[in-house]
């Protein structure tokens, strides 16, 4: 009976972990060149960054239950779950890094815009 329960749990968790393919990281937005951009272009860049951040949060939220499911799988004795956890956590950490990179790049463009358009 316990083997049946573990098998069902394994199937359920396997389905969750395999759903990782459904989590799609958003593409980085193209940012305006702050040194030559118009105010409208900068506002468009700001909108693109906000949309990217929102999509990136959704992507990370998609990964979280899969990481938890893989950890449960590992605790249940699945040997390949450790690799799955590493892959999912790397994807999550990459998403955080990309978001920080995009925010930093946009802040640089804002500074360049302000330098090119004083007052």
N, C-alpha and C positions, 0 to 999 in steps of 0.2 A: 504494500500500500504506500509506504514512504517513497519507494522508487517511482511510483506513478505520479505522486505529488511533485517530486523533484523534476520529473520529466515535463510535466505541465508547466511548472515554474520556469524551467529552462526554455521551453518553447515560447512562453510569454515574454521572458526577458530577451531572448534572442530576437524576437520581432522588434522589441523596443530598440535594441542596440543596432539592428540592421536599418532602422529608420534614419540613421545618421546621414544616409545619402539624401534624405529629404531636407536636411538642414543645409541651406545654401548661403554661403557668406556673401554679403553685398559687395559690389565693386566700389573701389574708392572713387569718390567724385573728382572730376577735373576742376581745378581751382583757378580762379582768375589771377592774372599777373598784377599784383597790387601796385606796381610801379607805373602801369599804363592803363589800368582798368577804369571804367566809369563807375559811378556810384551804383547804377543799375546792375552792372556786372558783379560788383562786390555783394550786393544784396542777393543776387542769384546764387553766388557762391555760398553765402551764409545759409540760404535755403537748402542747397544741395548737401551741405555739411550736416544740417539738422536732420534731413531725410536719411542720410547715410547712418547717422548715430541711432536713429529710431530703428532702422532695418538691422543694424548691427546688434542692438539690444534684443530684437526678436530672434536673431540667429543664435545668440548666446543662450537665450531662454530655451530655444529648441534643443541645444546640446545638453543642458543641465539634467533633464530627466534621463537622458541616455547615459550620462556619466554615472548617475546614481544607480541605474539598472545594471550597468557593467560592474560596479562595485559590489552589488548584491550577488551578481553572478560569480564574481571572484570569491566571495565569502562562501558560496555554495559549492566551490571547488572547481569551477571552470578555469582551466589553465590558460586558455587564450584570452580571457577577460582582461588580464593585465596589459596585454598589447592594445586591446581596444581602449582601455582607460587612458593609456599613454597617448594614443592617437586623438581621442576626443579632447583630452586636456590640452594637448598641443594646439588643436584647432581653436579651442576657447581662448587660450593665452595669445595666440596669433591675432585673434579678433580684438582683444584688448590693446595689443601693441599697435595694430593698424589704426584703431580709433584714436589713440594718443598721437600717432604720427600725423593723421589728417588734421586733428585739432591744432597741433604745433605748426604745421605748414600753413594753415589758414591764418593763424595768429601772426605769422611772419608776413603774409600777404597784407593783412590789415595794417601792420606797422609800415610797410612799404607804401601802401595807399595813402596813409596819413602823412608820410614824409613827402610824397609827390603832390599832395593836395593840402598844404597847410591852411589853417584858418577855418 
